[in-house]
Amino acid sequence: MARPGHPAKMARSADAPGHGASQSGPMHSQWIDGLVLRPMMDAGYTAWRDGRRVGIAQLVEGVLTVEAEDAKARYALLGRLEADARAAGVPGFADERSVA
């Protein structure tokens, strides 16, 4: 029996808000040249090396911003986010060969 004011059951991951069937789909990390690129929920990626974040990239209102001191991380983040923008049909990033 649960104490007064204490929930009798803790929410399981699928029962918690923002999880389960209503979630848009899995988000996967990607390994590129010694970096792990992890997607963020808000149109962006973070780059990690040896457990330390080394960069971040975001697409906000059609503008790409990349912050990374390491050139390899900056290039990987930019390429990954540009590819996502093209795939989503974001104006200015659309693949001109696929436009009729």
N, CA, C and O of each residue as an XYZ file, in Angstrom:
400
protein
N       0.836     -1.175      0.000
C       0.000      0.000      0.000
C       0.884      1.243      0.000
O       1.842      1.329      0.767
N       0.564      2.188     -0.848
C       1.357      3.410     -0.954
C       1.020      4.370      0.176
O      -0.114      4.442      0.648
N       2.045      5.105      0.593
C       1.832      6.126      1.622
C       1.006      7.263      1.040
O       1.044      7.488     -0.170
N       0.254      7.991      1.878
C      -0.518      9.141      1.383
C       0.404     10.159      0.706
O       1.467     10.486      1.234
N      -0.002     10.650     -0.449
C       0.783     11.632     -1.175
C       1.923     11.037     -1.980
O       2.668     11.769     -2.631
N       2.072      9.709     -1.945
C       3.136      9.043     -2.695
C       2.494      8.236     -3.810
O       1.544      7.498     -3.552
N       2.974      8.349     -5.028
C       2.340      7.593     -6.112
C       2.468      6.092     -5.882
O       3.522      5.591     -5.492
N       1.374      5.394     -6.131
C       1.365      3.949     -5.941
C       2.216      3.251     -6.999
O       2.744      2.165     -6.761
N       2.344      3.868     -8.148
C       3.086      3.251     -9.239
C       3.913      4.327     -9.939
O       3.388      5.385    -10.285
N       5.168      4.068    -10.143
C       6.008      5.003    -10.895
C       5.745      4.788    -12.381
O       5.480      3.666    -12.812
N       5.816      5.850    -13.153
C       5.587      5.742    -14.593
C       6.705      4.936    -15.228
O       7.882      5.168    -14.952
N       6.342      4.006    -16.063
C       7.327      3.281    -16.850
C       7.671      4.126    -18.060
O       6.967      5.085    -18.376
N       8.741      3.775    -18.730
C       9.183      4.621    -19.845
C       8.089      4.823    -20.896
O       7.938      5.937    -21.397
N       7.332      3.804    -21.241
C       6.278      3.955    -22.242
C       5.076      4.699    -21.691
O       4.285      5.243    -22.462
N       4.918      4.736    -20.350
C       3.800      5.441    -19.737
C       4.109      6.910    -19.500
O       3.195      7.712    -19.314
N       5.367      7.265    -19.503
C       5.767      8.638    -19.199
C       5.436      9.551    -20.379
O       5.448      9.110    -21.528
N       5.139     10.823    -20.097
C       4.825     11.756    -21.180
C       5.983     11.857    -22.168
O       7.149     11.883    -21.773
N       5.648     11.915    -23.462
C       6.665     12.052    -24.500
C       7.322     10.750    -24.911
O       8.253     10.757    -25.717
N       6.855      9.626    -24.371
C       7.437      8.329    -24.702
C       6.356      7.409    -25.246
O       5.165      7.704    -25.146
N       6.772      6.318    -25.809
C       5.817      5.324    -26.273
C       5.376      5.584    -27.699
O       6.133      6.124    -28.507
N       4.143      5.195    -28.005
C       3.643      5.224    -29.375
C       3.570      6.624    -29.965
O       3.646      6.772    -31.185
N       3.424      7.652    -29.140
C       3.301      9.005    -29.676
C       4.634      9.595    -30.111
O       4.660     10.619    -30.793
N       5.728      8.974    -29.734
C       7.050      9.481    -30.121
C       7.251      9.258    -31.610
O       6.796      8.252    -32.154
N       7.933     10.191    -32.277
C       8.039     10.151    -33.730
C       8.911      9.023    -34.260
O       8.776      8.655    -35.427
N       9.781      8.474    -33.468
C      10.617      7.378    -33.929
C      11.955      7.400    -33.219
O      12.262      8.331    -32.475
N      12.744      6.371    -33.452
C      14.030      6.278    -32.755
C      15.029      7.301    -33.285
O      14.983      7.697    -34.449
N      15.911      7.708    -32.421
C      16.988      8.617    -32.794
C      18.286      7.841    -32.602
O      18.512      7.258    -31.542
N      19.127      7.832    -33.613
C      20.329      7.019    -33.558
C      21.584      7.873    -33.615
O      21.651      8.868    -34.338
N      22.572      7.463    -32.840
C      23.882      8.087    -32.916
C      24.606      7.536    -34.134
O      24.301      6.444    -34.613
N      25.564      8.304    -34.626
C      26.316      7.896    -35.809
C      27.804      8.064    -35.521
O      28.215      9.089    -34.976
N      28.611      7.077    -35.877
C      30.055      7.095    -35.673
C      30.708      7.544    -36.973
O      30.548      6.890    -38.004
N      31.452      8.668    -36.934
C      32.134      9.182    -38.120
C      33.540      9.616    -37.736
O      33.704     10.546    -36.946
N      34.556      8.956    -38.282
C      35.963      9.342    -38.080
C      36.328      9.620    -36.622
O      36.923     10.654    -36.317
N      35.979      8.715    -35.736
C      36.343      8.875    -34.330
C      35.419      9.764    -33.531
O      35.661     10.000    -32.347
N      34.355     10.268    -34.159
C      33.372     11.110    -33.482
C      32.052     10.370    -33.380
O      31.716      9.566    -34.250
N      31.311     10.636    -32.330
C      29.945     10.147    -32.221
C      29.038     11.350    -32.397
O      29.105     12.301    -31.617
N      28.185     11.315    -33.423
C      27.209     12.381    -33.642
C      25.887     11.929    -33.065
O      25.347     10.892    -33.453
N      25.372     12.706    -32.143
C      24.111     12.367    -31.492
C      23.060     13.399    -31.869
O      23.283     14.600    -31.710
N      21.913     12.940    -32.368
C      20.858     13.886    -32.727
C      20.232     14.504    -31.483
O      20.121     13.866    -30.436
N      19.828     15.754    -31.624
C      19.090     16.439    -30.570
C      17.632     16.487    -31.004
O      17.333     16.292    -32.182
N      16.728     16.741    -30.080
C      15.311     16.766    -30.430
C      14.927     17.987    -31.249
O      13.860     17.994    -31.863
N      15.747     19.005    -31.278
C      15.375     20.258    -31.932
C      16.244     20.566    -33.147
O      16.901     21.606    -33.191
N      16.252     19.675    -34.130
C      16.959     19.883    -35.393
C      18.422     20.231    -35.198
O      18.882     21.290    -35.625
N      19.136     19.348    -34.561
C      20.553     19.581    -34.363
C      21.285     18.313    -33.979
O      20.684     17.252    -33.813
N      22.590     18.442    -33.842
C      23.448     17.325    -33.461
C      24.509     17.821    -32.492
O      24.882     18.994    -32.498
N      24.982     16.909    -31.666
C      26.170     17.159    -30.864
C      27.225     16.150    -31.292
O      26.903     15.028    -31.683
N      28.490     16.559    -31.215
C      29.609     15.678    -31.554
C      30.364     15.362    -30.271
O      30.634     16.250    -29.462
N      30.701     14.091    -30.094
C      31.388     13.615    -28.892
C      32.635     12.842    -29.275
O      32.646     12.115    -30.268
N      33.689     13.004    -28.481
C      34.915     12.222    -28.647
C      35.408     11.866    -27.248
O      35.580     12.742    -26.400
N      35.631     10.593    -27.018
C      36.122     10.101    -25.725
C      35.264     10.583    -24.554
O      35.787     10.940    -23.499
N      33.945     10.592    -24.748
C      33.021     10.967    -23.672
C      32.928     12.456    -23.405
O      32.314     12.869    -22.421
N      33.530     13.276    -24.266
C      33.520     14.725    -24.079
C      32.870     15.375    -25.299
O      33.190     15.039    -26.439
N      31.949     16.314    -25.044
C      31.301     17.003    -26.165
C      32.294     17.965    -26.798
O      32.903     18.790    -26.117
N      32.448     17.844    -28.123
C      33.424     18.671    -28.833
C      32.777     19.602    -29.861
O      33.474     20.372    -30.522
N      31.446     19.537    -30.003
C      30.784     20.428    -30.946
C      29.283     20.292    -30.910
O      28.734     19.323    -30.388
N      28.627     21.297    -31.484
C      27.171     21.309    -31.567
C      26.773     21.999    -32.868
O      27.415     22.961    -33.290
N      25.715     21.504    -33.498
C      25.197     22.099    -34.727
C      23.684     22.151    -34.631
O      23.051     21.218    -34.138
N      23.109     23.249    -35.106
C      21.664     23.400    -35.078
C      21.185     24.076    -36.351
O      21.912     24.846    -36.979
N      19.950     23.772    -36.716
C      19.279     24.425    -37.837
C      18.101     25.183    -37.251
O      17.129     24.578    -36.798
N      18.188     26.510    -37.261
C      17.139     27.351    -36.681
C      16.682     28.341    -37.744
O      17.475     29.138    -38.246
N      15.406     28.286    -38.080
C      14.804     29.173    -39.075
C      15.603     29.203    -40.376
O      15.826     30.270    -40.948
N      16.033     28.030    -40.840
C      16.743     27.898    -42.103
C      18.212     28.274    -42.064
O      18.865     28.306    -43.107
N      18.752     28.561    -40.878
C      20.158     28.943    -40.756
C      20.903     27.875    -39.974
O      20.507     27.509    -38.867
N      22.000     27.371    -40.566
C      22.852     26.390    -39.895
C      23.869     27.112    -39.015
O      24.527     28.053    -39.458
N      23.992     26.668    -37.772
C      25.053     27.179    -36.906
C      25.836     25.984    -36.385
O      25.255     24.997    -35.934
N      27.160     26.083    -36.451
C      28.040     25.019    -35.991
C      29.077     25.633    -35.067
O      29.760     26.591    -35.426
N      29.183     25.065    -33.868
C      30.193     25.503    -32.912
C      31.069     24.313    -32.565
O      30.626     23.374    -31.903
N      32.317     24.359    -33.016
C      33.281     23.291    -32.738
C      34.679     23.843    -32.962
O      34.949     24.474    -33.984
N      35.561     23.605    -32.010
C      36.940     24.060    -32.170
C      37.708     23.158    -33.136
O      38.598     23.620    -33.850
N      37.364     21.887    -33.153
C      38.039     20.902    -33.991
C      37.448     20.923    -35.398
O      36.232     20.830    -35.567
N      38.316     21.046    -36.412
C      37.853     21.111    -37.805
C      37.125     19.839    -38.226
O      36.142     19.907    -38.965
N      37.593     18.677    -37.765
C      36.948     17.412    -38.128
C      35.520     17.364    -37.585
O      34.603     16.927    -38.281
N      35.334     17.811    -36.349
C      33.999     17.831    -35.749
C      33.107     18.827    -36.478
O      31.939     18.538    -36.737
N      33.646     19.998    -36.809
C      32.875     21.028    -37.501
C      32.406     20.513    -38.863
O      31.248     20.699    -39.235
N      33.302     19.870    -39.598
C      32.976     19.345    -40.923
C      31.923     18.227    -40.834
O      30.980     18.201    -41.625
N      32.081     17.318    -39.884
C      31.132     16.202    -39.732
C      29.749     16.712    -39.337
O      28.743     16.247    -39.872
N      29.691     17.660    -38.410
C      28.403     18.216    -37.978
C      27.717     18.956    -39.122
O      26.518     18.788    -39.342
N      28.468     19.764    -39.840
C      27.909     20.516    -40.951
C      27.371     19.582    -42.029
O      26.264     19.787    -42.528
N      28.136     18.566    -42.390
C      27.697     17.621    -43.412
C      26.442     16.861    -43.019
O      25.540     16.671    -43.835
N      26.388     16.425    -41.760
C      25.220     15.665    -41.291
C      23.962     16.532    -41.271
O      22.895     16.088    -41.695
N      24.085     17.761    -40.783
C      22.924     18.637    -40.702
C      22.476     19.121    -42.081
O      21.277     19.255    -42.329
N      23.426     19.383    -42.975
C      23.066     19.747    -44.351
C      22.308     18.608    -45.029
O      21.333     18.854    -45.739
N      22.740     17.373    -44.820
C      22.057     16.216    -45.408
C      20.631     16.109    -44.885
O      19.708     15.826    -45.649
N      20.445     16.334    -43.586
C      19.095     16.299    -43.017
C      18.218     17.403    -43.598
O      17.045     17.179    -43.894
N      18.787     18.588    -43.758
C      18.024     19.717    -44.297
C      17.599     19.436    -45.739
O      16.463     19.714    -46.122
N      18.523     18.879    -46.541
C      18.170     18.520    -47.925
C      17.068     17.473    -47.948
O      16.114     17.585    -48.719
N      17.198     16.456    -47.105
C      16.195     15.380    -47.071
C      14.827     15.896    -46.641
O      13.801     15.376    -47.080
N      14.807     16.906    -45.795
C      13.542     17.470    -45.316
C      12.985     18.512    -46.272
O      11.872     19.000    -46.073
N      13.753     18.864    -47.319
C      13.277     19.848    -48.289
C      13.330     21.278    -47.784
O      12.555     22.123    -48.233
N      14.237     21.559    -46.855
C      14.367     22.922    -46.331
C      14.844     23.826    -47.460
O      15.845     23.517    -48.107
N      14.148     24.942    -47.715
C      14.564     25.848    -48.785
C      16.019     26.278    -48.610
O      16.464     26.576    -47.502
N      16.752     26.305    -49.731
C      18.147     26.676    -49.700
C      19.074     25.486    -49.546
O      20.276     25.603    -49.781
N      18.527     24.334    -49.152
C      19.329     23.120    -48.993
C      18.839     22.001    -49.896
O      19.427     20.919    -49.911
N      17.768     22.244    -50.650
C      17.203     21.211    -51.518
C      18.209     20.811    -52.581
O      18.942     21.649    -53.105
N      18.235     19.542    -52.888
C      19.105     19.016    -53.927
C      18.533     19.470    -55.268
O      17.461     19.019    -55.670
N      19.249     20.365    -55.965
C      18.733     20.942    -57.209
C      18.507     19.891    -58.288
O      17.669     20.089    -59.167
N      19.234     18.780    -58.240
C      19.055     17.729    -59.247
C      17.702     17.053    -59.105
O      17.184     16.503    -60.077
N      17.112     17.083    -57.892
C      15.827     16.397    -57.702
C      14.650     17.328    -57.944
O      13.500     16.892    -57.902
N      14.922     18.613    -58.196
C      13.848     19.577    -58.439
C      13.556     19.590    -59.930
O      14.467     19.714    -60.750
N      12.271     19.460    -60.279
C      11.895     19.426    -61.702
C      11.894     20.792    -62.317
O      11.600     20.935    -63.504
